[in-house]
Amino acid sequence: MKAKIIAIIVLCLLIGAASAHDTDRPTLRELADQAGIYIGNVVSDSYEFEDNREVGAREFNFGTVEFYWFRIRPDQETYDFSYVDEQLEWAESHDMAILGHALVYGAAVNPAWFTEGDFTRQEYIDIMVDHISTVVSRYAGRVDTWVVTNESRIDGGWYDFFLDKIGPEYVEIAFATARQANPDAVLLYGDVDNETSEGEFTQFTRDLVRPLAEQGLIDGLSMQFHLNPGLRTYERQDMIDTLLAYELPIYITELDVDLRDTPGTQQERWAIQGDLYGLVLEIALELDVPVINVWGLSDRYSWKEYPAGETSSPISDPCLFDEDLQPKPAYEAWHAILTKAVSTR
């Protein structure tokens, strides 16, 4: 019943919305500031596509900057920070708080000189340690929240380059190095499909972070929240219980809601999506989650739709804004929930 009521409210709001931005009502960013939560997007998406920039700057008070190795390490001896600096400067010019993502990512985004190099195990450790120390130290005071390792498959669940070359202890080495490089930084572990009790990596995540927490090396979880309501049912209490069981602060860092497996008319599918986006925000506010970062502003440029590939579908429609940068029911659900949160503070 509550979901139906939310859907009706959302549709009413949509009927009354005359444009993508009604200057007579606050933006998500303004509401988030008043509600005491960060609402963000991956900065490359907001910045690189010019038609996204105005909306990204207007609606978000937070941004995730991608510090992937292939972006900043053209060869073993060289660091090139021009890509990340340009995006960081844009985000800072719009007074956004920043998350650095990710210092070590074993499944992807590593340059050929590194993955195809003929290095010993100790040399791989030394290269990783130098990389983390250099990057974290350089941006201390500007980027003080980091995803240290992302999707670390130390159980062999899928290929992890650092596991292959160093072993499972690479995770602890990476966190210890980041802690030493900036003792004041917030250090997170990032993973996917771990937001429900039946998630593929829920127990794995618990097992991985427990020893890090015991050593004081980790400060929270970067939970991706790539959701698909056509494949799974998301229950409020199950998600709350799952998040609380980690016994660490939760950061929602890559949220999108993929509709490729959800049947129905566009209006019906978007209403389902709006309810799920709304549920995530309600849970975040209830549990004092400091950040909800979406992974893509509009359907036009979402990684779930563009470019075409194994992980994409033209009917994913995963974002808050549609392909014409118009707000969808998910946006309106967030606007209504944040408005209520502000009014009750």
JOCORVEN-V428416 format. One line per field, one symbol per residue. ss: DSSP state (H for helix, E for strand, - for the rest). psi: psi as a letter, one per 20 degrees, with the letter a starting at -180 (. if undefined). Layout:
BEGIN
ss: ???
psi: ???
END
This chain:
BEGIN
ss: -HHHHHHHHHHHHHHH-----------HHHHHHHH--EEEEEHHHHHH-HHHHHHHHHH--EEEEE--HHHH--E--E---HHHHHHHHHHHH---EEEEE--EE------HHHH-----HHHHHHHHHHHHHHHHHH------EEEEEE----------HHHHH----HHHHHHHHHHHH----EEEEEE----------HHHHHHHHHHHHH-----EEEE--EE--------HHHHHHHHHH---EEEEEEEEE--------HHHHHHHHHHHHHHHHHHHHH----EEEE---E----------------------E-----E-HHHHHHHHHHHHHHH--
psi: ghhhgggggghghghiohrhooiiqqrgggggghikqpparphhghghohiigggghhiqjqqppolqgihimhrhippojhghgghghgghiklpqppppqhpoiiakqqhhghjqmqrghhgggggggggggggghjpigojppogqplomijjhrpoghgghgrhihggggghghghhnhiqppqpprrlkirhjqhkghggghghghghhjkiqirpnpgloqniiiqpopghggghgghhhkqqppoikpropjhjorrrgggghgggggggggggggghhjkphpopqmpgqhhjqiihprpahjqpikglirhqaijkqprhgghggggghgggghj.
END
